[in-house]
C-alpha cells in the first residue's frame, strides 16, 4: 500500500465506516491493494425483496470489477441489467485473545465496493474477460491452453461493476485491553493467521514429459497466497 494515496472514492452514508472511524480508508491505493491480494469475494444483491450473498472468484481492472458464473445462475440473471450490488473481500490476519470477552477481537483488512452490476454482452470484451479470468491469477496461462469451445463460452456469463464507492476497514492493533485489566493474572495473546501455499500436486494423468511452466514460479511452497495473487496481478496488468 505504498502508492500515492491522493486519489480516493467519494464518501457518503453508503460507504462511510460508521464505528471506529480511524479504521476506515477510502483511497484507491489501499482499496485496490486489498482487492488485488484476494481471489474470493462475496457479492450481495436483492431479488424481489429477498437478500442473497454469493461467493465467487473476481478480479479488478482499474476501477472496474469482474466476476463470472454459469449463464443459468440466479445471481447473474438478476444482475444483468444494472442492478445495485455490493462486493466484499476480507483478509483475516490474526486472532486476538484479551483479558475480557468484550475485548477479544481479530486483526483484519476488508473492502466493501458498491456499484451497479451488468452483464458483459460485447463479444470482444467478454472474450478478453474470459482470458483474464485465468490470466489474472496465472499470467500468460491461457495462451498454452486448449481454446474454449463455443459451448463453454455460451455457458459462461461475465458480470462487470464499475466501483462507484468503496471503503476499506483495517484493524491491526493486536491485544488491546482496558488499562485496569493489564494488572489481572490472565493470559492474552495475538495468534497470526496466514493462508499459505502447499506443495503442488501434479495431475496423476499428466502426459510424460509435461513440466510445470515457469509462469507458475510465483506459486511456491509456503508463500502467502496474498503475495502470490498480488504478484500475479502486477505481472498481468502493471508490468510491460
C-alpha positions as CSV (number, residue, x, y, z in Angstrom):
1,X,0.0,0.0,0.0
2,X,2.9,2.4,-0.7
3,X,1.3,4.0,-3.8
4,X,0.3,7.7,-3.8
5,X,-2.8,8.0,-1.7
6,X,-4.2,11.2,-3.1
7,X,-7.0,9.8,-5.2
8,X,-9.9,8.1,-3.4
9,X,-13.5,7.2,-3.6
10,X,-16.1,9.7,-2.5
11,X,-17.6,9.2,1.0
12,X,-21.3,9.1,1.8
13,X,-23.6,7.4,4.2
14,X,-23.4,4.3,2.0
15,X,-19.7,3.6,2.3
16,X,-18.6,5.5,5.4
17,X,-17.2,3.4,8.2
18,X,-19.7,4.2,10.9
19,X,-17.9,2.9,14.0
20,X,-14.2,3.4,14.8
21,X,-13.6,5.9,12.0
22,X,-9.8,5.6,12.3
23,X,-10.1,2.1,10.8
24,X,-11.7,3.5,7.6
25,X,-9.7,4.1,4.4
26,X,-11.1,5.4,1.1
27,X,-8.0,6.0,-1.1
28,X,-7.6,4.0,-4.2
29,X,-4.2,2.6,-3.2
30,X,-5.5,0.9,0.0
31,X,-8.7,-0.3,-1.5
32,X,-7.2,-1.7,-4.7
33,X,-4.3,-3.4,-2.9
34,X,-6.7,-5.3,-0.7
35,X,-8.8,-6.3,-3.7
36,X,-5.7,-7.4,-5.7
37,X,-4.5,-9.6,-2.9
38,X,-7.7,-11.7,-2.9
39,X,-9.4,-14.0,-5.4
40,X,-12.6,-14.9,-3.5
41,X,-15.3,-12.3,-2.9
42,X,-18.9,-12.3,-1.7
43,X,-21.5,-10.4,-3.8
44,X,-24.6,-9.2,-2.1
45,X,-27.8,-8.3,-4.0
46,X,-31.6,-8.4,-3.6
47,X,-34.2,-10.3,-5.6
48,X,-37.8,-9.5,-5.0
49,X,-37.1,-8.2,-1.6
50,X,-35.0,-11.2,-0.6
51,X,-31.3,-10.6,0.2
52,X,-28.7,-13.0,-1.2
53,X,-24.9,-13.2,-0.8
54,X,-22.9,-15.4,-3.3
55,X,-19.2,-16.3,-3.0
56,X,-17.4,-16.2,-6.3
57,X,-14.0,-15.5,-7.9
58,X,-13.4,-12.0,-9.1
59,X,-10.7,-9.6,-10.5
60,X,-10.1,-5.9,-10.9
61,X,-9.2,-3.8,-13.9
62,X,-8.8,-0.1,-12.9
63,X,-11.9,0.8,-11.0
64,X,-14.0,-2.0,-12.6
65,X,-14.6,-5.4,-11.0
66,X,-15.4,-8.5,-12.9
67,X,-16.8,-11.9,-11.9
68,X,-18.2,-14.8,-13.7
69,X,-20.6,-17.7,-13.4
70,X,-22.9,-20.1,-15.1
71,X,-25.3,-18.5,-17.6
72,X,-28.1,-20.2,-15.6
73,X,-27.0,-18.6,-12.4
74,X,-29.8,-16.8,-10.4
75,X,-27.2,-14.2,-9.4
76,X,-26.0,-13.4,-12.9
77,X,-29.6,-13.3,-14.3
78,X,-30.6,-10.8,-11.7
79,X,-27.5,-8.6,-12.0
80,X,-27.6,-8.5,-15.8
81,X,-29.1,-5.0,-16.3
82,X,-27.5,-2.6,-13.9
83,X,-28.8,-3.8,-10.5
84,X,-27.2,-2.4,-7.3
85,X,-24.7,-4.8,-5.8
86,X,-22.1,-4.8,-3.0
87,X,-18.9,-6.8,-3.4
88,X,-16.8,-7.6,-0.3
89,X,-13.4,-9.2,0.5
90,X,-11.8,-9.9,3.8
91,X,-8.2,-10.9,4.9
92,X,-8.0,-12.4,8.4
93,X,-4.6,-11.5,9.9
94,X,-4.8,-12.7,13.5
95,X,-6.9,-13.9,16.4
96,X,-6.8,-11.7,19.4
97,X,-7.3,-13.1,22.9
98,X,-7.7,-10.4,25.5
99,X,-8.3,-10.3,29.3
100,X,-12.1,-9.9,28.8
101,X,-14.6,-11.4,26.5
102,X,-15.6,-7.9,25.3
103,X,-12.0,-7.1,24.1
104,X,-11.5,-10.4,22.2
105,X,-11.1,-9.5,18.6
106,X,-9.3,-10.1,15.3
107,X,-6.9,-8.2,13.1
108,X,-8.3,-8.0,9.6
109,X,-8.4,-6.0,6.4
110,X,-11.6,-5.7,4.4
111,X,-13.2,-3.9,1.5
112,X,-16.8,-3.1,0.6
113,X,-17.3,-1.9,-3.0
114,X,-20.6,-0.6,-4.3
115,X,-21.9,-0.2,-7.9
116,X,-24.3,-1.3,-10.5
117,X,-23.6,-4.8,-11.9
118,X,-24.3,-5.5,-15.6
119,X,-23.8,-8.4,-18.0
120,X,-20.9,-8.1,-20.3
121,X,-22.6,-8.6,-23.7
122,X,-20.0,-7.2,-26.1
123,X,-18.4,-10.3,-27.6
124,X,-14.8,-8.9,-27.7
125,X,-15.0,-7.7,-24.1
126,X,-16.4,-11.0,-23.0
127,X,-13.7,-12.9,-24.8
128,X,-11.0,-10.7,-23.2
129,X,-12.6,-11.1,-19.8
130,X,-12.7,-14.8,-20.0
131,X,-9.0,-14.8,-20.8
132,X,-8.2,-12.6,-17.9
133,X,-10.4,-14.7,-15.6
134,X,-7.5,-17.2,-15.9
135,X,-4.5,-15.0,-16.7
136,X,-5.1,-12.5,-13.9
137,X,-4.4,-15.4,-11.5
138,X,-1.9,-17.3,-13.7
139,X,-0.2,-14.8,-16.1
140,X,0.1,-15.9,-19.7
141,X,-1.5,-19.3,-19.0
142,X,-4.4,-19.1,-21.5
143,X,-2.0,-19.0,-24.4
144,X,-0.9,-22.5,-23.6
145,X,-4.4,-24.0,-23.0
146,X,-6.9,-25.7,-25.3
147,X,-9.1,-22.9,-26.8
148,X,-12.5,-22.5,-25.2
149,X,-15.3,-24.1,-27.2
150,X,-18.4,-22.2,-28.4
151,X,-20.5,-24.1,-25.9
152,X,-18.2,-23.3,-23.0
153,X,-18.3,-19.6,-23.9
154,X,-22.1,-19.7,-24.2
155,X,-22.4,-21.4,-20.8
156,X,-20.3,-18.8,-19.0
157,X,-21.5,-15.3,-18.2
158,X,-19.3,-12.3,-17.1
159,X,-20.5,-9.5,-14.9
160,X,-18.8,-6.1,-14.7
161,X,-19.3,-3.5,-12.0
162,X,-17.7,-0.1,-12.0
163,X,-16.9,0.9,-8.4
164,X,-19.0,3.9,-7.6
165,X,-17.9,4.0,-4.0
166,X,-15.8,1.8,-1.8
167,X,-14.2,1.7,1.7
168,X,-11.6,-0.4,3.4
169,X,-11.6,-1.2,7.1
170,X,-8.5,-2.3,8.8
171,X,-7.7,-3.4,12.4
172,X,-4.0,-4.0,13.1
173,X,-3.8,-3.4,16.9
174,X,-3.2,-6.8,18.4
175,X,-4.2,-7.1,22.1
176,X,-5.9,-4.0,23.4
177,X,-7.4,-4.2,27.0
178,X,-8.8,-1.8,29.4
179,X,-6.0,-0.2,31.4
180,X,-7.1,-1.7,34.7
181,X,-7.2,-5.2,33.1
182,X,-3.5,-5.3,32.3
183,X,-2.8,-6.0,36.0
184,X,-5.0,-9.1,36.0
185,X,-3.3,-12.5,36.0
186,X,-5.0,-13.6,32.8
187,X,-3.1,-14.8,29.7
188,X,-3.6,-12.8,26.5
189,X,-2.0,-13.2,23.0
190,X,-2.3,-12.5,19.3
191,X,-2.2,-15.5,17.0
192,X,-1.1,-14.6,13.5
193,X,-3.1,-16.1,10.7
194,X,-1.7,-16.6,7.2
195,X,-3.1,-18.5,4.2
196,X,0.0,-20.2,2.6
197,X,0.5,-22.3,-0.5
198,X,1.2,-26.0,-0.1
199,X,3.3,-28.4,-2.2
200,X,1.9,-28.6,-5.8
201,X,0.2,-31.9,-6.6
202,X,0.6,-32.6,-10.4
203,X,-2.4,-34.3,-12.0
204,X,-1.7,-38.1,-12.0
205,X,-2.8,-38.2,-15.6
206,X,-0.2,-35.8,-16.9
207,X,1.4,-36.9,-20.2
208,X,5.1,-38.0,-19.8
209,X,7.5,-35.1,-20.1
210,X,5.0,-32.3,-19.4
211,X,6.7,-29.9,-17.0
212,X,5.3,-27.2,-14.7
213,X,5.6,-23.9,-16.6
214,X,7.9,-21.2,-15.4
215,X,5.0,-18.7,-15.3
216,X,3.8,-20.5,-12.2
217,X,7.0,-19.7,-10.3
218,X,5.2,-17.2,-8.1
219,X,3.2,-20.1,-6.6
220,X,5.8,-21.6,-4.4
221,X,5.6,-23.7,-1.2
222,X,5.0,-21.8,2.0
223,X,4.5,-18.5,0.2
224,X,1.5,-16.5,1.3
225,X,-1.5,-16.6,-1.1
226,X,-2.0,-12.8,-1.0
227,X,1.6,-12.2,-2.0
228,X,1.3,-14.7,-4.9
229,X,-2.0,-13.1,-6.0
230,X,-0.6,-9.5,-5.8
231,X,2.4,-10.5,-7.9
232,X,0.2,-12.2,-10.4
233,X,-1.9,-9.0,-10.7
234,X,1.2,-6.9,-11.2
235,X,2.5,-9.3,-13.9
236,X,-0.9,-9.2,-15.7
237,X,-1.7,-5.5,-15.5
238,X,1.3,-3.5,-14.5
239,X,4.5,-4.9,-15.9
240,X,5.0,-4.1,-19.6
